[in-house]
Amino acid sequence: MSNIKLFESNRIRSAWDEKEQKWFFSVVDVVNALTDSPDPKDYWYRIKKREKIQGVELSTICRQLKLEASDGKKYQTDCSHTEGILRIIQSIPSPKAEPFKQWLARVGYERLEEIENPELSMERMQSLYEKKGYPKEWIDKRMRGIAVRQDLTDEWKNRGATTSLEYAILTNEIMQGAFDLKVDDYKLIKGLGRENLRDHMTDIELILTMLGEATTAKLHRDRDTKGFKPLKKDAKDGGAVAGRTRKDIEKQAGKPIVTSENFKELTGKKKKIT
């Protein structure tokens, strides 16, 4: 899958990597957008050469992908993911790149602040949700869900789950038990791509997710579970608790909890009504 991203009036060619679940962007296009160079390819070559002298090999954060050129043909092009592009921008001595550098400096400073005072991270996240138009009641549940999730992942880390793949498998066990859906299938139903699934859940979906994850964490502690396979069993059992609750709610309400409507659509309808 490929796509064209806009940077002001400049086109940034990009390609989606299904395996890594990341966008990769044309480095030459980014250089062209941020400089006045008549030859962005040569400019990029000189950046790499200069940085290499300083002991930095920018090529290691790039890969060659075939992207369509202005002549309609596809050529191998240096591309990098978002993190890599931001690093490359730091090496571009151009006034147009300065706003990005200032933004990176501010973000880095904020992260250092959050390390010293974790409450700042939660406050900034809450403010972000407010700016996106989420109501206070939903934000409270979302923030509580984040805390529950953090508690669970701490348990996984301390009890033998070490990779992001293992975390994803354990999460899928909980979601499968709670909603009869794996995360990717759940996102498909709601019409989501890279968006965070939980940011598009309704109140009751968030509550059931919290129930499954909080129960799983409790089972880990009560059973003193160690190792990936036993953790997986706890995750399945914890998800099943939330699943039984969901089915009971659906039986009483007479309709399914999970639908194709995501929370943004639901809030949009509420705004129209009011």
Secondary structure as GFF3:
##gff-version 3
##sequence-region A 1 274
A	DSSP	beta_strand	2	7	.	.	.	ID=ss1
A	DSSP	beta_strand	10	17	.	.	.	ID=ss2
A	DSSP	beta_strand	22	26	.	.	.	ID=ss3
A	DSSP	alpha_helix	27	34	.	.	.	ID=ss4
A	DSSP	alpha_helix	40	53	.	.	.	ID=ss5
A	DSSP	three_ten_helix	58	61	.	.	.	ID=ss6
A	DSSP	beta_strand	63	68	.	.	.	ID=ss7
A	DSSP	beta_strand	74	81	.	.	.	ID=ss8
A	DSSP	alpha_helix	82	89	.	.	.	ID=ss9
A	DSSP	three_ten_helix	95	97	.	.	.	ID=ss10
A	DSSP	alpha_helix	98	116	.	.	.	ID=ss11
A	DSSP	alpha_helix	119	131	.	.	.	ID=ss12
A	DSSP	alpha_helix	136	159	.	.	.	ID=ss13
A	DSSP	alpha_helix	164	179	.	.	.	ID=ss14
A	DSSP	alpha_helix	183	189	.	.	.	ID=ss15
A	DSSP	three_ten_helix	197	200	.	.	.	ID=ss16
A	DSSP	alpha_helix	203	223	.	.	.	ID=ss17
A	DSSP	alpha_helix	228	253	.	.	.	ID=ss18
A	DSSP	alpha_helix	263	273	.	.	.	ID=ss19
###
